[in-house]
Amino acid sequence: MNYWRIKLSLLLNYFVFAILLNSVGTVILQVQNNYGVSASSASVLEAFKDLTIAFVSFIIASYSTRIGYKRAMLIALGVVTLACLLMPQVPGFWTTKLLFAATGASFALIKVSIFATIGLITKDSNEHASFMNFLESFFMIGVLSGYFMFSAFVDDTNPQSTAWLTVYYMLAVISLIAFLLLLSTPVDESSVRHEATKSLADDLGDMFKLAITPVVLVFVMTAFIYVLMEQGIMSWLPTFNSKILNLPTSLSIQMASILAASTAAGRFLAGLLLRRLSWYWLLIGCLVVAAGLVLLALPLASSVGDKVVMGWGEAPLAAFIFPMIGLLIAPIYPAINSAILSSLPLRQHGPMAGLIVIFSALGGTTGSIITGHVFEAYGGQTAFYFSLVPIGLLLVLLTIFRQMQARAGVADKLVDVSSGGH
């Protein structure tokens, strides 16, 4: 197999979905401006995305080897290309819901297939961890690019303008390029060909057996809580910047990119630091400092007056400090994902990837909906203070996860995985 060509294809696939999935924060702000949708109603967009991811992942996780990883990714890219073309042609809140449902279903196919394919194209746990970390960093670069793409088409002088929908033509082109690259790239899946004698019921049974393994249960709880926190912040940061910090709409979207940039930097730096530091103590230290940053940054938001802000140089300090939380929480997700996948045989990577996607999606939906309702009822500062709760839970869950890994006799492997790039 041409491993570099396959890796490039996987990275481009992830890039497309990074922009689409994490545009939900921008779109939440825009549908409130364009269609008169309330904050609590707009929060359901996260559910259309994440619940679809969870449902399709459940169906596809054990069935992915029957479909084929490459074929599943091609289907996903084709669906998303069509959905992007529909958005500017038929503008409306229902079309936006349809887009995120299509994106969610497609991402379930993409992520399960990509996570399983990584095991086919890497030679050992260190290379697996290194590429996983690079993949997640590249995902955040896609998120960062999306903020600037959308903000470039936002009309600050006319909040009701739908000019921002032009972005979806660009996304359709990128998705089509990703489709053509993957179509022309051979992928050898012979080592994970599905046994013809096993039924779909047997496949689902295997996934349930994997899910109730104690160490996997703790892992999926950790993934759920992490994504709950991350998506709660990421999805509502543009609205926080606009409604609490009084920034113009385009600047609110642009400055939300600080979170994506700091998250990408955090994952890169973690790869360097974990060559010398214990993964556990680094993550625990990051969470403690993250809690301190929340307590430092949010009070600064209360001192923002009614001053009109015209650019980055005039933005309040809180707009710069709070998004730096991404630098601190970034290493958690790729580290635990790579650790659990590297400890399993290749044939279980598909079902495990499915569990990762399902519980991550459920966490994302829960975090966004909770944040949206708290935002509407009590204000943006209270909504973001809520992040202290999942930070506390993660401190406990990571400790339990580490202890269970040690009892299972794979603690050394986890250290090796972490030092490879997380």
C-alpha positions as CSV (number, residue, x, y, z in Angstrom):
1,M,0.0,0.0,0.0
2,N,1.0,3.6,-0.6
3,Y,0.9,4.6,3.0
4,W,1.7,8.3,2.5
5,R,-1.1,8.7,-0.1
6,I,-3.5,7.0,2.3
7,K,-2.5,9.2,5.1
8,L,-2.9,12.3,3.0
9,S,-6.4,11.2,2.0
10,L,-7.3,10.5,5.7
11,L,-6.0,14.0,6.7
12,L,-8.1,15.7,3.9
13,N,-11.2,13.8,4.9
14,Y,-10.7,14.9,8.5
15,F,-10.1,18.5,7.4
16,V,-13.4,18.7,5.6
17,F,-15.4,17.4,8.5
18,A,-13.5,19.5,11.0
19,I,-14.8,22.6,9.3
20,L,-18.4,21.3,8.9
21,L,-18.8,19.8,12.4
22,N,-17.3,22.7,14.3
23,S,-19.1,25.3,12.3
24,V,-22.0,24.6,14.6
25,G,-21.0,27.5,16.9
26,T,-20.9,29.9,14.0
27,V,-24.2,28.6,12.6
28,I,-25.9,28.8,16.0
29,L,-25.1,32.5,16.1
30,Q,-26.1,33.1,12.5
31,V,-29.5,31.3,12.7
32,Q,-30.3,33.5,15.7
33,N,-29.5,36.5,13.5
34,N,-31.1,35.3,10.2
35,Y,-34.1,33.3,11.2
36,G,-35.0,34.7,14.7
37,V,-34.3,31.5,16.4
38,S,-33.9,31.5,20.3
39,A,-30.7,30.3,22.0
40,S,-32.3,27.2,23.3
41,S,-33.9,26.3,19.9
42,A,-30.6,26.9,18.2
43,S,-28.9,24.5,20.6
44,V,-30.7,21.6,18.9
45,L,-28.3,21.9,15.9
46,E,-25.7,20.1,18.0
47,A,-28.2,17.3,18.6
48,F,-29.0,16.9,14.9
49,K,-25.3,16.5,14.4
50,D,-24.3,14.4,17.4
51,L,-27.3,12.1,17.8
52,T,-27.0,11.2,14.1
53,I,-23.3,10.5,14.7
54,A,-24.2,8.2,17.7
55,F,-27.0,6.4,15.9
56,V,-25.1,5.7,12.7
57,S,-22.0,4.8,14.6
58,F,-24.0,2.2,16.6
59,I,-25.3,0.6,13.4
60,I,-22.0,0.8,11.4
61,A,-19.3,0.1,14.0
62,S,-19.4,-3.7,13.8
63,Y,-20.6,-3.6,10.2
64,S,-17.8,-1.5,8.9
65,T,-15.6,-4.4,7.8
66,R,-18.5,-5.7,5.7
67,I,-18.9,-2.4,3.9
68,G,-15.2,-1.7,3.6
69,Y,-13.5,1.3,5.2
70,K,-12.7,3.0,1.8
71,R,-16.3,2.5,0.5
72,A,-17.8,3.9,3.7
73,M,-15.6,7.0,3.5
74,L,-16.6,7.5,-0.2
75,I,-20.3,7.3,0.7
76,A,-19.8,9.9,3.4
77,L,-17.9,12.4,1.2
78,G,-20.6,12.0,-1.5
79,V,-23.4,12.7,0.9
80,V,-21.7,15.8,2.4
81,T,-20.9,17.2,-1.0
82,L,-24.6,17.2,-1.9
83,A,-25.7,18.6,1.5
84,C,-23.3,21.5,1.1
85,L,-24.7,22.3,-2.3
86,L,-28.2,22.4,-0.9
87,M,-27.5,24.8,1.9
88,P,-27.2,28.1,-0.2
89,Q,-29.9,26.9,-2.7
90,V,-32.6,26.5,0.0
91,P,-31.8,28.7,3.0
92,G,-33.7,28.0,6.1
93,F,-33.5,26.6,9.6
94,W,-34.8,23.2,8.5
95,T,-32.1,23.0,5.8
96,T,-29.5,23.8,8.5
97,K,-30.9,20.9,10.6
98,L,-30.7,18.6,7.5
99,L,-27.1,19.6,6.8
100,F,-26.0,18.8,10.3
101,A,-27.9,15.5,10.3
102,A,-26.2,14.6,7.0
103,T,-22.8,15.7,8.3
104,G,-23.3,13.7,11.5
105,A,-24.2,10.5,9.6
106,S,-21.3,10.9,7.3
107,F,-18.8,11.7,10.0
108,A,-19.8,8.4,11.8
109,L,-18.7,6.6,8.6
110,I,-15.6,8.7,8.3
111,K,-14.4,8.5,11.9
112,V,-15.0,4.8,12.4
113,S,-13.3,4.0,9.1
114,I,-10.3,6.4,9.7
115,F,-9.7,5.1,13.2
116,A,-9.8,1.5,12.0
117,T,-7.6,2.3,9.0
118,I,-4.9,3.8,11.1
119,G,-4.2,0.3,12.5
120,L,-3.7,-0.9,8.9
121,I,-1.1,1.7,7.9
122,T,1.0,2.0,11.1
123,K,3.7,-0.5,12.2
124,D,3.6,-0.2,16.0
125,S,1.9,1.6,19.0
126,N,4.4,4.6,18.8
127,E,3.6,5.2,15.1
128,H,-0.1,4.7,15.8
129,A,0.0,7.3,18.6
130,S,2.1,9.7,16.5
131,F,-0.3,9.7,13.6
132,M,-3.4,9.9,15.8
133,N,-1.9,13.0,17.5
134,F,-1.1,14.5,14.1
135,L,-4.6,13.7,12.8
136,E,-6.3,15.4,15.8
137,S,-4.0,18.4,15.4
138,F,-4.8,18.6,11.7
139,F,-8.5,18.4,12.7
140,M,-8.1,21.5,14.8
141,I,-6.3,23.3,11.9
142,G,-9.5,22.6,9.9
143,V,-11.6,24.1,12.7
144,L,-9.3,27.1,12.7
145,S,-9.7,27.5,9.0
146,G,-13.4,27.3,9.2
147,Y,-13.7,30.3,11.5
148,F,-11.9,32.5,9.0
149,M,-13.8,31.1,6.0
150,F,-17.2,31.8,7.6
151,S,-16.2,35.2,9.0
152,A,-15.0,36.4,5.6
153,F,-18.6,36.1,4.3
154,V,-20.5,37.6,7.3
155,D,-22.1,41.0,6.7
156,D,-21.8,42.9,10.0
157,T,-23.9,45.8,8.7
158,N,-26.8,43.5,7.9
159,P,-27.3,40.7,10.5
160,Q,-30.1,39.2,8.4
161,S,-27.8,38.7,5.3
162,T,-27.4,35.1,4.2
163,A,-24.2,35.8,2.3
164,W,-22.3,33.5,4.7
165,L,-24.0,30.5,3.0
166,T,-21.6,31.0,0.0
167,V,-19.0,29.2,2.1
168,Y,-20.8,25.9,1.5
169,Y,-20.0,26.0,-2.2
170,M,-16.3,26.1,-1.2
171,L,-16.8,23.2,1.2
172,A,-18.6,21.2,-1.5
173,V,-15.5,21.6,-3.8
174,I,-13.1,20.6,-1.0
175,S,-15.2,17.5,-0.2
176,L,-15.3,16.6,-3.9
177,I,-11.5,16.8,-4.1
178,A,-11.3,14.5,-1.0
179,F,-13.6,12.1,-2.7
180,L,-11.6,11.9,-5.9
181,L,-8.3,11.5,-4.0
182,L,-9.6,8.6,-2.0
183,L,-11.3,7.0,-5.0
184,S,-7.9,6.9,-6.8
185,T,-6.0,5.6,-3.7
186,P,-5.8,1.8,-3.2
187,V,-6.4,0.5,0.4
188,D,-5.6,-3.1,1.3
189,E,-8.2,-4.2,3.8
190,S,-7.6,-8.0,3.5
191,S,-6.2,-8.3,7.0
192,V,-9.6,-7.3,8.5
193,R,-11.9,-9.0,6.0
194,H,-15.0,-10.0,7.9
195,E,-15.7,-13.7,8.6
196,A,-18.6,-14.7,6.4
197,T,-20.0,-17.0,9.1
198,K,-20.7,-14.2,11.5
199,S,-24.1,-12.5,11.5
200,L,-24.8,-8.8,12.2
201,A,-26.3,-9.9,15.6
202,D,-23.0,-11.5,16.4
203,D,-21.1,-8.3,15.4
204,L,-23.3,-6.2,17.7
205,G,-22.9,-8.8,20.5
206,D,-19.1,-8.5,20.2
207,M,-19.4,-4.7,20.5
208,F,-21.6,-4.9,23.6
209,K,-19.1,-7.3,25.2
210,L,-16.3,-4.9,24.5
211,A,-18.4,-2.0,25.8
212,I,-19.0,-3.6,29.2
213,T,-15.4,-4.4,29.8
214,P,-14.6,-2.3,33.0
215,V,-11.6,-0.4,31.5
216,V,-13.6,0.4,28.4
217,L,-16.5,1.6,30.5
218,V,-14.3,4.0,32.3
219,F,-12.7,5.1,29.0
220,V,-16.0,5.9,27.3
221,M,-17.2,7.8,30.4
222,T,-13.9,9.9,30.2
223,A,-14.4,10.5,26.5
224,F,-18.1,11.5,27.1
225,I,-17.2,14.0,29.8
226,Y,-14.3,15.5,27.8
227,V,-16.3,16.1,24.7
228,L,-19.2,17.4,26.8
229,M,-16.9,20.1,28.1
230,E,-15.1,20.8,24.8
231,Q,-18.2,21.1,22.7
232,G,-20.1,23.1,25.3
233,I,-17.3,25.7,25.1
234,M,-16.6,25.5,21.4
235,S,-20.2,25.6,20.2
236,W,-21.1,28.7,22.3
237,L,-17.9,30.7,22.2
238,P,-18.9,32.8,19.1
239,T,-22.3,33.6,20.9
240,F,-20.4,34.4,24.1
241,N,-18.1,36.8,22.2
242,S,-21.0,38.5,20.5
243,K,-23.6,38.7,23.3
244,I,-21.4,38.9,26.5
245,L,-18.3,40.7,25.2
246,N,-20.2,42.8,22.7
247,L,-18.0,42.0,19.7
248,P,-19.2,42.4,16.1
249,T,-20.5,39.1,14.6
250,S,-17.5,38.6,12.2
251,L,-15.0,39.4,14.9
252,S,-16.8,37.1,17.4
253,I,-16.4,34.2,14.9
254,Q,-12.8,35.1,14.1
255,M,-11.8,35.3,17.8
256,A,-13.3,31.9,18.5
257,S,-10.5,30.6,16.3
258,I,-8.2,31.2,19.3
259,L,-9.7,28.1,20.9
260,A,-9.0,26.0,17.9
261,A,-5.5,27.3,17.5
262,S,-4.7,26.8,21.2
263,T,-6.1,23.2,21.0
264,A,-3.9,22.4,18.0
265,A,-0.9,23.9,19.7
266,G,-1.7,22.0,22.9
267,R,-1.7,18.6,21.1
268,F,1.6,19.4,19.4
269,L,3.3,20.5,22.6
270,A,1.9,17.5,24.5
271,G,3.7,15.2,22.0
272,L,7.0,16.9,22.9
273,L,6.4,17.0,26.7
274,L,5.3,13.4,27.0
275,R,8.7,12.2,25.8
276,R,9.9,13.3,29.2
277,L,6.9,13.5,31.5
278,S,4.3,11.0,32.8
279,W,1.1,11.2,30.7
280,Y,-1.0,11.0,33.9
281,W,0.7,13.9,35.8
282,L,0.8,16.1,32.7
283,L,-3.0,15.7,32.1
284,I,-3.8,16.2,35.8
285,G,-1.7,19.3,35.9
286,C,-3.3,20.7,32.7
287,L,-6.8,20.2,34.2
288,V,-5.9,22.0,37.4
289,V,-4.4,24.9,35.5
290,A,-7.5,24.9,33.2
291,A,-9.8,25.3,36.3
292,G,-7.6,28.2,37.4
293,L,-7.9,29.9,34.0
294,V,-11.7,29.7,34.1
295,L,-11.7,31.4,37.5
296,L,-9.3,34.0,36.2
297,A,-10.8,34.8,32.7
298,L,-14.6,34.8,33.3
299,P,-14.6,37.6,36.0
300,L,-12.8,39.8,33.4
301,A,-15.9,39.4,31.1
302,S,-18.1,41.2,33.7
303,S,-16.0,44.4,33.4
304,V,-16.8,44.8,29.7
305,G,-18.8,47.9,29.0
306,D,-20.8,49.1,26.0
307,K,-17.7,50.2,24.1
308,V,-17.9,49.5,20.3
309,V,-15.1,47.2,19.3
310,M,-13.8,47.5,15.7
311,G,-10.9,45.0,15.7
312,W,-8.7,42.5,17.5
313,G,-6.6,45.3,19.1
314,E,-9.7,46.7,20.9
315,A,-11.1,43.4,22.1
316,P,-11.4,42.8,25.8
317,L,-8.8,40.7,27.6
318,A,-11.3,38.0,28.4
319,A,-11.7,37.3,24.6
320,F,-8.0,36.3,24.5
321,I,-7.6,34.6,27.8
322,F,-10.6,32.2,28.1
323,P,-10.0,30.4,24.7
324,M,-6.5,29.5,25.9
325,I,-8.2,26.7,27.8
326,G,-7.8,24.7,24.6
327,L,-4.1,24.6,25.2
328,L,-4.6,22.8,28.5
329,I,-7.4,20.3,27.7
330,A,-6.1,19.4,24.2
331,P,-3.9,16.4,25.1
332,I,-6.7,14.4,26.8
333,Y,-8.8,13.2,23.9
334,P,-6.1,11.9,21.5
335,A,-4.1,10.3,24.4
336,I,-6.9,8.2,25.8
337,N,-8.2,7.2,22.3
338,S,-4.8,6.0,21.1
339,A,-4.2,4.2,24.4
340,I,-7.3,2.2,24.2
341,L,-7.0,1.4,20.5
342,S,-3.4,0.4,20.7
343,S,-4.2,-2.1,23.5
344,L,-6.7,-4.0,21.3
345,P,-6.2,-6.4,18.3
346,L,-6.9,-4.9,14.8
347,R,-10.2,-6.7,14.4
348,Q,-11.6,-4.8,17.4
349,H,-10.5,-1.4,16.2
350,G,-13.7,-0.9,14.2
351,P,-16.1,-1.7,17.1
352,M,-13.9,0.3,19.5
353,A,-13.8,3.3,17.1
354,G,-17.6,3.0,17.0
355,L,-17.9,3.2,20.8
356,I,-15.5,6.3,20.8
357,V,-17.7,8.0,18.2
358,I,-21.0,7.2,19.9
359,F,-20.0,8.4,23.3
360,S,-18.1,11.4,22.0
361,A,-21.3,12.4,20.0
362,L,-23.5,11.9,23.0
363,G,-21.1,14.0,25.1
364,G,-21.1,16.8,22.4
365,T,-24.9,17.0,22.3
366,T,-25.3,17.0,26.0
367,G,-22.6,19.7,26.5
368,S,-24.1,22.0,23.8
369,I,-27.7,21.7,25.0
370,I,-26.8,22.2,28.7
371,T,-24.7,25.2,27.8
372,G,-27.4,26.6,25.6
373,H,-30.1,26.4,28.2
374,V,-27.9,27.8,31.0
375,F,-26.8,30.5,28.6
376,E,-30.4,31.5,28.0
377,A,-31.5,31.3,31.6
378,Y,-28.5,32.6,33.6
379,G,-26.2,34.2,31.1
380,G,-23.0,33.3,29.3
381,Q,-20.6,33.7,32.3
382,T,-22.6,31.2,34.4
383,A,-22.8,28.8,31.4
384,F,-19.0,28.8,31.0
385,Y,-18.4,28.5,34.8
386,F,-20.2,25.2,34.3
387,S,-17.0,23.8,32.7
388,L,-15.5,23.4,36.2
389,V,-17.9,20.5,36.8
390,P,-16.5,18.3,33.9
391,I,-13.0,19.3,34.8
392,G,-13.5,17.9,38.3
393,L,-15.0,14.7,36.9
394,L,-12.1,14.2,34.5
395,L,-9.6,14.5,37.4
396,V,-11.4,11.5,39.0
397,L,-12.0,9.5,35.8
398,L,-8.4,9.8,34.6
399,T,-7.1,8.6,37.9
400,I,-9.4,5.5,37.8
401,F,-8.5,4.9,34.2
402,R,-4.8,4.9,35.0
403,Q,-5.3,2.5,37.9
404,M,-7.4,0.1,35.8
405,Q,-4.8,0.1,33.0
406,A,-2.1,-0.7,35.6
407,R,-4.2,-3.6,37.1
408,A,-4.8,-4.9,33.5
409,G,-1.0,-5.0,33.0
410,V,-0.9,-2.5,30.1
411,A,0.4,0.6,32.0
412,D,3.7,0.3,30.3
413,K,2.1,0.2,26.9
414,L,0.1,3.3,27.7
415,V,3.3,5.1,28.7
416,D,4.8,4.0,25.4
417,V,1.8,5.2,23.5
418,S,1.8,8.6,25.1
419,S,5.4,9.1,24.5
420,G,4.8,8.5,20.8
421,G,3.0,11.8,20.3
422,H,0.2,12.6,22.8
